[in-house]
Amino acid sequence: MVILGFFRLRERCATPQAGLSIANIFGIGIIAKLTPEVSLYGQYARGFRSPPYDDAAIAFTNFAFGYTVLPNANLKPETSDSYELGLRYNSSYVNAGLTGFYNHYNNFIDTVNIGSTFISGRTFSQFQSQNIKGADIYGLEAKAEYRLSGKPQGLNLFASLAYAQGNNLETNQPLDSVEPLKAIIGIGYRAPENRWGTQLFTTLVSAKDKASSATQFKPSGYTNVDLLGYYNFNPSTTLNIGIFNLKLMFVSIDLLTLEPNKFNVTVLYKCASCVSPEKVEAFFSQGQCFISGDV
């Protein structure tokens, strides 16, 4: 069985710096069912992103870490051509997928180091969002989930892996904003009727091995352990709770202590007529955006 899909959108964004920007956004995708469990899919999408308001109009200085971010009122909208090809497997026990992607950008919006300045006798690194005429980002993503009960409820094991490379086509140097190799491994539980659930997972990020210049900072690898949970009071209200960057420390007397670096509680209210987070972000990014089209 082959399924073909197509969408077309027309986006208009009024920006105080560049005036009115109009773009046609469209995409096409195809899914081929090789077996009841295995499907092959591919898609192409034409994308458009207006400059974020923070990048265009807000300056920020961090005195603790010694850097400052400068606004850029001359940023142009970013456009992209995205291609994906993937393979999916879905059964009662296993849900897995492998995706390869390639994205080409025009006027790619990237944060670059533009030198240093002196503030109150101290040296501060300067960063600014700038347009890159051409950029490519490509990579692979893999994910898998194993349900011990063969049902959505109960215990499950999950893992994911993301690899990406980016190139600045103006300078033929790597894009510093592309994340290094990243893996997630965890265990979760969903209660019957999805009343509540929890996840304990480890995030492993490798060291950054490529940079646009010899002086560009390359962060080392790190590992985080996070504990998340949720409770659905009703179809419209969810309580989310999480302990992020949880550190497990064993001391000489074999006492296990927990030192959470961050504790967070959020309450979400959902309704069918509410504006989605993507629409909220678009509304607040450099003026009002209007989207119309056919799906």
PLY file of the C-alpha trace (Angstrom):
ply
format ascii 1.0
element vertex 295
property float x
property float y
property float z
element edge 294
property int vertex1
property int vertex2
end_header
0.00 0.00 0.00
1.28 3.47 -0.93
0.05 6.67 0.77
0.80 10.06 -0.81
0.39 13.37 1.03
0.81 17.04 0.11
0.44 20.35 1.93
0.76 23.99 0.90
0.89 27.08 3.13
1.34 30.78 2.45
2.98 32.72 5.29
3.15 36.50 5.66
5.27 38.00 8.42
5.33 41.72 9.14
8.72 42.63 10.61
9.65 46.11 11.86
13.08 45.90 10.18
12.36 44.25 6.82
8.71 45.05 6.29
6.42 42.38 4.85
7.87 38.98 3.95
5.79 36.51 1.95
6.71 32.86 1.38
5.08 29.78 -0.09
5.62 26.73 2.13
4.81 23.31 0.74
5.77 19.68 1.06
5.09 16.24 -0.31
5.49 12.83 1.30
5.01 9.17 0.45
4.68 6.06 2.64
5.05 2.53 1.25
3.86 -0.35 3.46
6.33 -3.18 2.76
4.71 -5.49 5.35
2.06 -4.90 8.04
4.89 -3.91 10.42
7.46 -2.31 8.10
7.02 0.91 6.13
9.36 2.97 3.98
8.77 6.72 3.72
10.23 9.80 2.13
9.33 13.48 2.08
10.35 16.88 0.78
9.44 20.20 2.42
10.08 23.82 1.56
10.56 25.81 4.78
10.54 29.46 5.86
11.59 31.05 9.18
11.41 34.73 10.03
14.22 36.13 12.23
13.49 35.63 15.96
12.65 38.87 17.75
15.40 38.32 20.35
18.05 37.98 17.64
16.94 41.16 15.87
16.13 43.56 18.68
17.51 42.53 22.09
21.05 42.91 23.49
22.23 40.84 26.45
25.39 40.74 28.57
26.32 37.92 30.93
28.81 39.33 33.42
29.26 35.99 35.21
30.49 34.13 32.12
32.00 37.07 30.24
30.06 37.30 26.99
27.64 39.69 25.31
25.04 39.14 22.58
24.40 41.93 20.08
21.15 42.40 18.11
21.07 42.41 14.33
18.23 44.43 12.81
19.29 43.48 9.27
18.53 39.76 9.51
16.69 38.29 6.53
14.15 35.45 6.62
15.59 31.96 6.32
14.40 29.47 3.69
15.17 25.77 3.43
14.76 22.66 1.30
14.48 19.52 3.43
14.66 15.87 2.33
14.00 12.80 4.49
14.13 9.06 3.85
13.33 6.57 6.55
12.31 3.08 7.60
9.81 2.30 10.39
8.92 -0.89 12.25
5.84 -1.02 14.46
4.43 -4.03 16.30
2.74 -4.64 19.64
6.14 -5.04 21.35
8.57 -2.96 19.29
8.41 0.51 17.75
11.58 1.53 15.90
12.70 3.87 13.16
15.74 4.99 11.18
15.77 8.33 9.31
18.32 10.03 7.11
17.94 13.75 6.35
19.51 16.50 4.28
18.64 20.20 4.64
19.86 23.03 2.44
19.42 26.59 3.75
19.50 30.02 2.15
20.12 32.97 4.50
20.67 30.49 7.34
20.39 32.29 10.71
23.35 31.31 12.86
24.99 32.70 16.00
28.62 33.62 15.32
31.53 34.94 17.36
32.40 38.40 16.08
35.33 39.15 18.38
35.69 40.70 21.80
35.12 43.99 23.59
36.07 45.65 26.88
33.38 46.36 29.48
34.39 47.84 32.87
37.98 46.78 32.29
37.08 43.17 31.43
37.23 41.30 28.12
33.90 39.99 26.87
33.33 37.70 23.87
30.80 39.12 21.40
28.16 37.03 19.63
25.57 38.00 17.06
23.01 36.25 14.86
23.92 36.65 11.20
22.69 35.34 7.86
24.81 32.76 6.06
24.06 32.76 2.34
24.23 28.98 2.10
24.41 26.11 4.61
23.89 22.35 4.62
22.92 20.11 7.55
22.65 16.35 7.15
22.63 13.30 9.39
20.92 10.21 10.77
18.40 9.64 13.56
17.46 6.30 15.09
14.99 5.45 17.84
13.48 2.33 19.38
11.02 1.38 22.11
10.37 -2.07 23.57
7.10 -2.62 25.48
7.48 -5.44 27.98
3.74 -6.15 28.09
3.12 -5.79 24.37
0.73 -2.92 25.13
1.16 0.87 25.39
0.67 0.55 29.15
3.26 -0.91 31.50
7.05 -0.89 31.49
9.00 0.10 28.40
12.64 0.49 27.42
13.62 3.19 24.93
16.69 4.56 23.21
17.56 7.10 20.53
20.64 8.22 18.63
21.16 11.46 16.67
24.11 12.30 14.42
24.41 15.49 12.36
26.99 17.49 10.45
26.69 21.06 9.20
28.69 23.07 6.69
28.91 26.80 6.09
28.99 27.01 2.29
30.39 30.56 2.38
33.54 29.63 4.27
33.61 25.82 3.77
33.87 25.48 7.54
31.71 23.48 9.99
28.61 25.07 11.53
29.26 25.58 15.24
25.54 25.50 16.09
25.08 21.84 15.04
24.98 19.51 18.04
27.49 16.63 18.35
26.56 12.94 18.56
23.78 12.43 21.12
22.26 9.27 22.61
19.40 8.71 25.07
18.76 5.46 26.98
15.93 5.04 29.48
13.11 3.13 31.10
9.52 4.28 31.49
6.12 3.27 32.79
2.58 4.17 31.68
-0.37 3.42 33.94
-3.63 1.95 32.58
-5.68 4.50 30.60
-2.53 6.68 30.62
-3.57 8.16 33.98
0.05 8.72 34.98
3.54 7.84 33.84
7.23 8.29 34.55
10.59 8.11 32.76
14.16 7.74 34.01
16.71 8.28 31.26
20.35 9.11 30.60
21.50 11.58 27.94
25.02 11.11 26.59
26.57 13.82 24.40
29.98 13.44 22.79
32.65 16.11 22.70
32.57 18.66 19.90
35.36 17.63 17.51
34.91 20.22 14.75
34.76 24.02 14.85
34.79 26.91 12.41
38.15 28.20 13.69
41.03 27.21 15.93
39.94 29.73 18.58
36.29 28.58 18.64
35.34 26.90 21.94
34.70 23.15 21.60
32.74 21.79 24.59
33.63 18.43 26.05
31.19 15.55 26.29
28.78 15.17 29.18
26.16 12.86 30.69
22.87 13.83 32.32
20.34 11.75 34.24
16.74 13.06 34.30
13.61 11.84 36.06
10.23 12.93 34.65
6.65 12.19 35.58
3.11 13.26 34.70
-0.44 12.87 35.95
-3.55 13.41 33.81
-6.35 14.79 35.96
-8.68 14.85 32.96
-8.33 15.09 29.16
-7.65 18.84 29.43
-5.34 19.12 32.47
-1.92 17.51 33.01
0.58 17.91 35.84
4.23 17.49 34.75
7.01 17.13 37.31
10.72 16.60 36.73
14.13 16.46 38.35
16.74 17.43 35.77
20.48 16.74 35.73
20.15 14.30 38.60
23.56 13.34 39.98
24.09 10.00 41.70
27.01 10.11 44.12
28.42 7.19 46.09
30.48 8.13 49.17
32.95 6.00 51.12
30.32 4.60 53.49
28.19 3.44 50.51
25.57 6.08 51.19
23.64 7.06 48.07
22.78 10.75 47.93
20.76 12.60 45.32
21.74 16.13 44.32
19.21 17.51 41.85
20.50 20.58 40.04
17.05 21.58 38.96
13.50 20.88 40.05
10.56 21.84 37.90
6.78 21.58 38.10
4.44 22.70 35.34
0.68 22.52 34.91
-0.62 22.32 31.36
-4.15 23.08 30.26
-5.10 21.90 26.79
-8.12 22.77 24.69
-8.97 22.18 21.06
-9.39 25.88 20.31
-6.16 27.02 21.97
-3.30 28.33 19.86
-0.46 25.81 19.47
3.02 26.63 20.89
4.34 26.90 17.31
1.71 29.53 16.47
2.47 31.43 19.70
6.18 31.49 18.81
5.39 32.68 15.30
3.09 35.42 16.62
5.77 36.85 18.89
8.62 36.58 16.38
9.12 40.03 14.90
5.56 41.09 14.33
2.35 39.39 13.33
2.35 36.32 11.10
-0.65 35.12 9.13
-0.75 31.59 7.74
-3.29 30.32 5.23
-3.33 27.31 2.98
-4.58 23.84 2.19
-3.63 20.56 3.81
0 1
1 2
2 3
3 4
4 5
5 6
6 7
7 8
8 9
9 10
10 11
11 12
12 13
13 14
14 15
15 16
16 17
17 18
18 19
19 20
20 21
21 22
22 23
23 24
24 25
25 26
26 27
27 28
28 29
29 30
30 31
31 32
32 33
33 34
34 35
35 36
36 37
37 38
38 39
39 40
40 41
41 42
42 43
43 44
44 45
45 46
46 47
47 48
48 49
49 50
50 51
51 52
52 53
53 54
54 55
55 56
56 57
57 58
58 59
59 60
60 61
61 62
62 63
63 64
64 65
65 66
66 67
67 68
68 69
69 70
70 71
71 72
72 73
73 74
74 75
75 76
76 77
77 78
78 79
79 80
80 81
81 82
82 83
83 84
84 85
85 86
86 87
87 88
88 89
89 90
90 91
91 92
92 93
93 94
94 95
95 96
96 97
97 98
98 99
99 100
100 101
101 102
102 103
103 104
104 105
105 106
106 107
107 108
108 109
109 110
110 111
111 112
112 113
113 114
114 115
115 116
116 117
117 118
118 119
119 120
120 121
121 122
122 123
123 124
124 125
125 126
126 127
127 128
128 129
129 130
130 131
131 132
132 133
133 134
134 135
135 136
136 137
137 138
138 139
139 140
140 141
141 142
142 143
143 144
144 145
145 146
146 147
147 148
148 149
149 150
150 151
151 152
152 153
153 154
154 155
155 156
156 157
157 158
158 159
159 160
160 161
161 162
162 163
163 164
164 165
165 166
166 167
167 168
168 169
169 170
170 171
171 172
172 173
173 174
174 175
175 176
176 177
177 178
178 179
179 180
180 181
181 182
182 183
183 184
184 185
185 186
186 187
187 188
188 189
189 190
190 191
191 192
192 193
193 194
194 195
195 196
196 197
197 198
198 199
199 200
200 201
201 202
202 203
203 204
204 205
205 206
206 207
207 208
208 209
209 210
210 211
211 212
212 213
213 214
214 215
215 216
216 217
217 218
218 219
219 220
220 221
221 222
222 223
223 224
224 225
225 226
226 227
227 228
228 229
229 230
230 231
231 232
232 233
233 234
234 235
235 236
236 237
237 238
238 239
239 240
240 241
241 242
242 243
243 244
244 245
245 246
246 247
247 248
248 249
249 250
250 251
251 252
252 253
253 254
254 255
255 256
256 257
257 258
258 259
259 260
260 261
261 262
262 263
263 264
264 265
265 266
266 267
267 268
268 269
269 270
270 271
271 272
272 273
273 274
274 275
275 276
276 277
277 278
278 279
279 280
280 281
281 282
282 283
283 284
284 285
285 286
286 287
287 288
288 289
289 290
290 291
291 292
292 293
293 294
